Amino acid sequence: MIPEPQRTYLLELLNALGPAAQDFVIAGAQAMKFAVEKARGTKDFDFLLNVVALRKEPLQLAQMFERLGYTPVPESRNFQFEKSIPGSAEKMRIEFMAPEEYKREKDFRVDIQNGVHARACTGGSIALAQSDLHPIFGKLPNGDDFTAEILVAQPHALVMLKLLALADRYSNIRGPKEARHDREEAQTHAADIVAIVTAVPDISRFNNLFVALLHNFCRNPFLVFACCEFFRTSFARSHRRASSSTRNTWLPTCPQIGRSLNLWLERPNWRNALSARFSRRRNSSPWRSQWTTALR
């Protein structure tokens, strides 16, 4: 799952966090390594944080990170930290995210503790609620054996987060200068979704969990509609380029989730209004032609 030398320093972090480790949930590409045998390589760790619990936590995270040798990444201003791995050219980098409902009024940041922030994440509460404990073992930097448990986002929750991230990149809210980067990130998210669903051992159970998860978005119908649109269009186009074995695994999933989304979206006055809003937003994007070309 987690290769060396990052495993050693993940264990070091979990050891230092103690009981507070239960308020850190691994998401992103590292979480895929617990579900996908040959997940894409990454050396950064994305954690979704339990904001309420950590604000009350007596352990001062900034001081603890400093003791372990971490320093804030300058351009991130306290939501990314990194340290050099001794005897190696590699670094250990950790990034913090949190549910967007806790973000500042006019900023994307979420205040966790003094000197520690998180980046607001749409749907972040999903991973906090839909996660499993996984054992991880190895050695600490001093050579001592160490075993810990870590919370990891469940596959259906991870797919939802990836869809929401795909929607964010597709919208290209960062402007034309970031269009190429957003396109590349969106393609990565689409490929990750294919990889996760392909590796699911019980696709029927996955479908049921995924559809049930959508019902938690009833307070934000536009978000659900966006997920539906990206699932049907952007993701479907990327999927057509996948291998035949991947297509055979994924295709049975599409109709069931699609039907459930249709039924759920058929609520009074939602569909037409949302469709018009989504269409205007998508058609006005300066990046639309690049995106369409890239995913054909």
C-alpha positions as CSV (number, residue, x, y, z in Angstrom):
1,M,0.0,0.0,0.0
2,I,2.1,2.9,1.2
3,P,5.7,2.5,0.0
4,E,8.9,3.4,1.8
5,P,10.3,5.8,2.8
6,Q,6.9,7.6,3.1
7,R,5.5,4.8,5.2
8,T,8.0,5.3,7.9
9,Y,7.2,9.0,8.2
10,L,3.4,8.4,8.0
11,L,3.9,6.1,11.0
12,E,5.9,8.8,12.7
13,L,3.1,11.2,12.2
14,L,0.4,8.8,13.5
15,N,2.5,8.1,16.5
16,A,2.9,11.8,17.3
17,L,-0.8,12.5,16.8
18,G,-1.8,9.8,19.2
19,P,-5.6,9.7,19.8
20,A,-6.0,12.8,17.5
21,A,-5.1,10.5,14.5
22,Q,-8.8,9.5,14.5
23,D,-9.6,13.0,13.3
24,F,-7.4,12.6,10.1
25,V,-8.9,10.7,7.1
26,I,-6.7,9.9,4.1
27,A,-8.3,10.9,0.8
28,G,-7.0,11.5,-2.7
29,A,-4.5,9.2,-4.5
30,Q,-3.1,7.7,-1.2
31,A,-6.5,6.5,-0.3
32,M,-6.7,4.7,-3.7
33,K,-3.8,2.5,-2.7
34,F,-6.0,0.8,-0.1
35,A,-8.6,-0.1,-2.8
36,V,-6.6,-0.3,-6.1
37,E,-3.8,-2.8,-6.5
38,K,-1.8,-0.7,-8.9
39,A,-2.9,2.8,-8.0
40,R,-1.0,5.7,-9.6
41,G,2.1,6.8,-7.8
42,T,2.0,9.8,-5.5
43,K,4.1,10.8,-2.5
44,D,1.8,13.5,-1.1
45,F,-0.7,12.8,1.6
46,D,-4.1,14.5,1.5
47,F,-6.0,14.4,4.9
48,L,-9.5,15.5,5.5
49,L,-9.8,16.9,9.0
50,N,-12.5,16.7,11.6
51,V,-12.7,20.4,12.2
52,V,-14.9,20.4,15.3
53,A,-12.8,17.8,17.2
54,L,-9.4,19.3,16.3
55,R,-10.5,22.8,17.4
56,K,-11.0,21.3,20.8
57,E,-7.9,19.1,20.7
58,P,-5.4,19.9,23.4
59,L,-2.5,18.7,21.2
60,Q,-1.1,21.8,19.4
61,L,-0.6,20.6,15.8
62,A,1.7,23.4,14.7
63,Q,4.1,22.8,17.5
64,M,3.9,19.0,16.9
65,F,4.7,19.5,13.2
66,E,7.7,21.7,14.1
67,R,9.1,19.1,16.5
68,L,8.9,16.5,13.7
69,G,10.8,18.8,11.3
70,Y,7.9,20.0,9.1
71,T,7.7,23.5,7.8
72,P,4.8,25.2,6.0
73,V,5.0,25.2,2.2
74,P,5.4,29.0,1.5
75,E,2.8,29.3,-1.2
76,S,0.2,27.3,0.8
77,R,0.3,29.3,4.0
78,N,-0.3,26.6,6.6
79,F,-2.5,24.0,4.8
80,Q,0.6,22.2,3.3
81,F,3.6,21.1,5.3
82,E,6.7,19.2,4.3
83,K,10.0,17.8,5.6
84,S,13.1,16.4,4.0
85,I,13.5,12.7,4.4
86,P,17.0,12.0,5.9
87,G,19.3,10.1,3.6
88,S,17.1,10.7,0.6
89,A,16.3,13.4,-2.0
90,E,12.6,12.8,-1.3
91,K,10.2,14.8,0.9
92,M,7.3,14.0,3.0
93,R,4.4,16.4,2.2
94,I,1.1,16.6,3.9
95,E,-1.9,18.7,2.8
96,F,-5.0,19.4,4.8
97,M,-8.6,19.7,3.6
98,A,-11.9,20.2,5.5
99,P,-15.6,20.4,4.7
100,E,-16.4,23.6,3.0
101,E,-19.2,24.5,5.5
102,Y,-16.4,25.6,7.9
103,K,-14.5,27.9,5.6
104,R,-14.0,31.6,6.2
105,E,-16.7,33.9,4.8
106,K,-14.5,35.4,2.1
107,D,-11.7,32.8,1.7
108,F,-11.3,29.2,0.8
109,R,-9.4,28.5,4.1
110,V,-10.7,26.6,7.1
111,D,-9.2,27.6,10.4
112,I,-8.2,24.4,12.4
113,Q,-5.8,25.7,15.1
114,N,-3.3,28.5,15.4
115,G,-0.8,28.1,12.6
116,V,-2.7,25.2,10.9
117,H,-5.4,25.7,8.2
118,A,-7.1,23.5,5.7
119,R,-8.4,24.0,2.2
120,A,-12.1,24.0,1.9
121,C,-13.3,20.8,0.1
122,T,-16.7,20.4,-1.4
123,G,-18.2,17.1,-0.1
124,G,-15.4,16.8,2.5
125,S,-17.9,15.7,5.1
126,I,-18.5,12.6,3.0
127,A,-15.0,11.2,3.7
128,L,-15.3,11.9,7.4
129,A,-18.6,9.9,7.6
130,Q,-17.7,7.3,5.1
131,S,-14.3,5.9,6.1
132,D,-12.8,2.7,7.4
133,L,-9.9,1.9,9.7
134,H,-7.0,0.2,8.1
135,P,-4.0,-1.3,9.9
136,I,-0.6,0.0,8.8
137,F,2.7,-1.3,10.2
138,G,6.4,-0.8,9.7
139,K,9.3,1.0,11.5
140,L,9.6,4.4,13.0
141,P,12.6,6.6,12.0
142,N,14.5,5.4,15.1
143,G,14.1,1.8,13.9
144,D,11.4,0.7,16.4
145,D,8.6,-1.5,15.1
146,F,5.2,0.3,15.1
147,T,1.7,-0.6,14.2
148,A,-1.2,1.9,13.9
149,E,-4.7,2.2,12.4
150,I,-5.6,4.9,10.0
151,L,-8.9,6.1,8.6
152,V,-9.3,5.9,4.8
153,A,-12.1,7.2,2.7
154,Q,-14.3,4.3,1.4
155,P,-14.3,3.7,-2.4
156,H,-17.8,5.1,-3.1
157,A,-17.0,8.2,-1.0
158,L,-13.7,8.6,-2.9
159,V,-15.5,8.4,-6.2
160,M,-17.9,11.1,-5.2
161,L,-15.0,13.3,-4.1
162,K,-13.3,12.7,-7.4
163,L,-16.5,13.6,-9.3
164,L,-16.8,16.8,-7.4
165,A,-13.1,17.6,-8.0
166,L,-13.7,16.9,-11.7
167,A,-16.6,19.3,-11.7
168,D,-14.4,22.0,-10.1
169,R,-11.7,21.6,-12.7
170,Y,-14.1,21.5,-15.6
171,S,-15.6,24.8,-14.5
172,N,-12.2,26.4,-14.7
173,I,-13.0,29.0,-12.1
174,R,-9.3,29.9,-11.9
175,G,-9.4,31.4,-15.4
176,P,-7.9,30.9,-18.8
177,K,-4.3,30.8,-17.5
178,E,-5.1,27.7,-15.5
179,A,-7.1,26.0,-18.3
180,R,-4.4,23.5,-19.3
181,H,-3.6,22.6,-15.7
182,D,-7.3,22.2,-14.9
183,R,-7.8,20.0,-18.0
184,E,-4.9,17.7,-17.0
185,E,-6.2,17.5,-13.4
186,A,-9.7,16.7,-14.6
187,Q,-8.3,13.9,-16.8
188,T,-6.4,12.5,-13.8
189,H,-9.6,12.5,-11.7
190,A,-11.5,10.7,-14.5
191,A,-8.8,8.0,-14.7
192,D,-8.8,7.6,-11.0
193,I,-12.6,7.0,-11.0
194,V,-12.2,4.3,-13.6
195,A,-9.5,2.7,-11.6
196,I,-11.4,2.7,-8.4
197,V,-14.6,1.3,-9.8
198,T,-12.7,-1.3,-11.8
199,A,-11.2,-2.6,-8.6
200,V,-14.5,-2.8,-6.7
201,P,-15.1,-6.5,-5.8
202,D,-18.9,-6.1,-5.3
203,I,-20.2,-3.6,-7.9
204,S,-23.8,-4.0,-6.8
205,R,-23.0,-3.0,-3.2
206,F,-20.9,-0.2,-4.5
207,N,-23.8,1.1,-6.6
208,N,-26.2,1.0,-3.7
209,L,-23.8,2.9,-1.4
210,F,-23.0,5.4,-4.1
211,V,-26.7,6.2,-4.8
212,A,-27.5,6.4,-1.1
213,L,-24.7,8.9,-0.8
214,L,-26.3,11.2,-3.3
215,H,-29.4,11.6,-1.2
216,N,-27.2,13.5,1.4
217,F,-26.9,16.3,-1.2
218,C,-30.6,17.2,-1.2
219,R,-29.7,20.6,0.4
220,N,-27.6,21.5,-2.6
221,P,-29.5,20.3,-5.7
222,F,-27.2,22.1,-8.2
223,L,-24.3,20.1,-6.8
224,V,-26.2,16.8,-7.4
225,F,-27.1,17.9,-10.9
226,A,-23.5,18.8,-11.7
227,C,-22.4,15.3,-10.5
228,C,-25.0,13.8,-12.7
229,E,-23.9,15.7,-15.7
230,F,-20.2,15.0,-15.3
231,F,-21.0,11.3,-14.6
232,R,-22.9,11.1,-17.9
233,T,-20.7,13.3,-20.1
234,S,-17.1,14.1,-19.1
235,F,-16.5,10.9,-17.3
236,A,-18.2,8.8,-19.9
237,R,-16.0,10.2,-22.7
238,S,-12.9,9.5,-20.7
239,H,-14.1,6.0,-20.0
240,R,-14.5,5.2,-23.7
241,R,-10.7,5.4,-24.0
242,A,-10.2,2.8,-21.3
243,S,-9.3,-0.9,-21.9
244,S,-12.0,-3.4,-22.8
245,S,-11.7,-5.1,-19.4
246,T,-12.3,-1.8,-17.7
247,R,-15.3,-1.1,-19.9
248,N,-16.8,-4.5,-19.2
249,T,-16.5,-3.8,-15.4
250,W,-17.8,-0.3,-15.4
251,L,-20.6,-0.4,-18.0
252,P,-23.0,-2.3,-15.7
253,T,-22.7,0.5,-13.2
254,C,-23.7,3.3,-15.5
255,P,-27.4,2.4,-16.1
256,Q,-28.2,1.8,-12.4
257,I,-26.6,4.9,-11.1
258,G,-28.0,6.9,-14.0
259,R,-31.6,5.7,-13.4
260,S,-31.3,6.5,-9.7
261,L,-30.0,10.0,-10.4
262,N,-32.8,10.6,-12.9
263,L,-35.5,9.6,-10.4
264,W,-33.9,11.6,-7.7
265,L,-33.6,14.7,-9.8
266,E,-37.2,14.5,-11.0
267,R,-38.4,16.8,-8.2
268,P,-40.6,19.8,-8.7
269,N,-39.0,22.7,-10.7
270,W,-35.5,21.5,-10.1
271,R,-34.5,19.9,-13.4
272,N,-35.3,22.7,-15.8
273,A,-33.9,25.5,-13.6
274,L,-30.7,23.6,-12.9
275,S,-30.2,22.5,-16.4
276,A,-30.4,26.1,-17.6
277,R,-28.0,27.3,-15.0
278,F,-25.5,24.5,-15.6
279,S,-25.7,25.0,-19.4
280,R,-25.0,28.7,-19.1
281,R,-22.0,28.1,-16.8
282,R,-20.6,25.4,-19.0
283,N,-21.1,27.2,-22.3
284,S,-19.5,30.4,-21.0
285,S,-16.3,28.6,-20.0
286,P,-13.3,29.8,-22.1
287,W,-12.0,26.3,-21.7
288,R,-14.9,24.4,-23.1
289,S,-13.5,23.8,-26.5
290,Q,-10.2,22.5,-25.1
291,W,-12.0,20.2,-22.7
292,T,-14.2,18.8,-25.4
293,T,-11.3,18.1,-27.7
294,A,-9.2,16.5,-25.0
295,L,-11.9,14.0,-23.9
296,R,-13.0,12.9,-27.4
